[in-house]
Amino acid sequence: MKHNVFAVLVGTAALGAATIAAAQSTTPATTGSYSSMNVGTAPIHGLDGPAFSAAASDANGFQIAASRLSLTRSQRSDVKDYARRIISESQTSQQTLMASLSNDQRKIARPSTRLSAERASMLKMLRSTPRGSFDNLYLTQSAQVQQGNWATYKGYAEDGADQSLKQVAGNGVPIIEQQLQQGSALLPSALSAN
């Protein structure tokens, strides 16, 4: 019995290692379906690994902080549901990004956990906005950050030099596109059109 359990554990570990190795060595199957016209901004090309990771980490940090604030200040349940999704996906994105910064070939320094001045200012404005205006400002700011994040991820997915970060970027683009789509559907202009 002990031998069978050990064999199952070893087999499971080997399968997991093979799956991780395969995931790290493949290129992303897709880098999203949106173009610059859909998003309203162009991909940012020419970023090095540290610049990409700093920009992506800053966007993730803002989305987590703003969405947590939304859970306590939002007046709409659909906006709170959206905020929960953004928190979860941004935390996963951040964990994936941090895990990709170090491998056998190189190590990229972890970006600061402090928000950039621009994002800190946006969060401060969100904190001080009246409750009746909170949801619209949160959704608008979230979309603005996602547009910038899409430009960063899309650009790095297209021409990034570091294969591990390029994989992170390519896999992140479709997620950011879904966030943009769902967030814009919650804005008053989209709701009134339905």
Secondary structure in CASP SS format (residue, H / E / C, confidence):
PFRMAT SS
TARGET T0000
AUTHOR 0000-0000-0000
METHOD secondary structure of the structure
MODEL  1
M C 1.00
K H 1.00
H H 1.00
N H 1.00
V H 1.00
F H 1.00
A H 1.00
V H 1.00
L H 1.00
V H 1.00
G H 1.00
T H 1.00
A H 1.00
A H 1.00
L H 1.00
G H 1.00
A H 1.00
A H 1.00
T H 1.00
I H 1.00
A H 1.00
A H 1.00
A H 1.00
Q H 1.00
S H 1.00
T C 1.00
T C 1.00
P C 1.00
A C 1.00
T C 1.00
T C 1.00
G C 1.00
S C 1.00
Y C 1.00
S C 1.00
S H 1.00
M H 1.00
N H 1.00
V H 1.00
G C 1.00
T C 1.00
A C 1.00
P C 1.00
I C 1.00
H C 1.00
G C 1.00
L C 1.00
D C 1.00
G H 1.00
P H 1.00
A H 1.00
F H 1.00
S H 1.00
A H 1.00
A H 1.00
A H 1.00
S H 1.00
D H 1.00
A H 1.00
N H 1.00
G H 1.00
F H 1.00
Q H 1.00
I H 1.00
A H 1.00
A H 1.00
S H 1.00
R H 1.00
L H 1.00
S H 1.00
L H 1.00
T H 1.00
R H 1.00
S C 1.00
Q C 1.00
R C 1.00
S H 1.00
D H 1.00
V H 1.00
K H 1.00
D H 1.00
Y H 1.00
A H 1.00
R H 1.00
R H 1.00
I H 1.00
I H 1.00
S H 1.00
E H 1.00
S H 1.00
Q H 1.00
T H 1.00
S H 1.00
Q H 1.00
Q H 1.00
T H 1.00
L H 1.00
M H 1.00
A H 1.00
S C 1.00
L C 1.00
S E 1.00
N C 1.00
D C 1.00
Q C 1.00
R C 1.00
K E 1.00
I C 1.00
A C 1.00
R C 1.00
P C 1.00
S C 1.00
T C 1.00
R C 1.00
L C 1.00
S C 1.00
A H 1.00
E H 1.00
R H 1.00
A H 1.00
S H 1.00
M H 1.00
L H 1.00
K H 1.00
M H 1.00
L H 1.00
R H 1.00
S H 1.00
T C 1.00
P C 1.00
R H 1.00
G H 1.00
S H 1.00
F H 1.00
D H 1.00
N H 1.00
L H 1.00
Y H 1.00
L H 1.00
T H 1.00
Q H 1.00
S H 1.00
A H 1.00
Q H 1.00
V H 1.00
Q H 1.00
Q H 1.00
G H 1.00
N H 1.00
W H 1.00
A H 1.00
T H 1.00
Y H 1.00
K H 1.00
G H 1.00
Y H 1.00
A H 1.00
E H 1.00
D H 1.00
G C 1.00
A C 1.00
D C 1.00
Q H 1.00
S H 1.00
L H 1.00
K H 1.00
Q H 1.00
V H 1.00
A H 1.00
G H 1.00
N H 1.00
G H 1.00
V H 1.00
P H 1.00
I H 1.00
I H 1.00
E H 1.00
Q H 1.00
Q H 1.00
L H 1.00
Q H 1.00
Q H 1.00
G H 1.00
S H 1.00
A C 1.00
L C 1.00
L C 1.00
P H 1.00
S H 1.00
A H 1.00
L H 1.00
S H 1.00
A H 1.00
N C 1.00
END
